[in-house]
Amino acid sequence: MDASFDAEVSTLRTVAATASGSRALAHERIVCEFRKQLQGEGPGPTEADLQCFARLVLVETALLEELGDAERLQSGLSDGVRARHAHGDGRSLPR
């Protein structure tokens, strides 16, 4: 298994989690602003709030898709390593 690829996947997990947290905070802010608006205490979320949230959703989605791809590749690499060791001669079985 490639240690640098494992580190990259780990970093991608951290970045994706940060993006998810940022999106959740933006969502919470919008909900609070709408709640204030319904209670007559404010104008509601700004256009900038909504656009920022939309951008965060796009970034989060892209990162989660990339993370899924990387984890599938990582799993495939692990399967290949296991197959080589199970075979005993360093060769993997054809898929």
Buried (B, 14 or more C-beta within 10 A) or exposed (E): EEEEEEEEBEEBBEBBBEBBEBBEEBEEBBEEBEEBEEEEEEEEBEEEBBEBBEEBBEBBEEBBEBBEEBEEEBEEBEEBEEBBEEEEEEEBEEE
